[in-house]
Amino acid sequence: MNKNDYKDHMGDLLSKNARLQEENTKLRIALCNLRDNYLNMGGDPNQLELFDKDNPSQLNIFESPDGGKTIYGRRALEYDKRTKISG
């Protein structure tokens, strides 16, 4: 890789990093708004603290591609390892 290619590559990475940081900020704001709405509706604040926020791998995601007839479960960030739960 020559010097100009390296500069272009680094510029692309920095630009992508800036976009990701902006998206992360928007998601954090949305999450705070959802939390506030949940609490304003009388939700239990202890219910929000069930998971370690610094360890997303412990979270389970449930998906249904057919509107609820078949349900699959997978761990967060593990897109290729889903298990059929029902259906």
Secondary structure, DSSP 8 states (H G I E B T S, - for coil): --HHHHHHHHHHHHHHHHHHHHHHHHHHHHHHHHHHHHHHTT--GGGGGSS-TT-GGG-EEEE-TTTTSSEEEEETT-TT--EEEE-
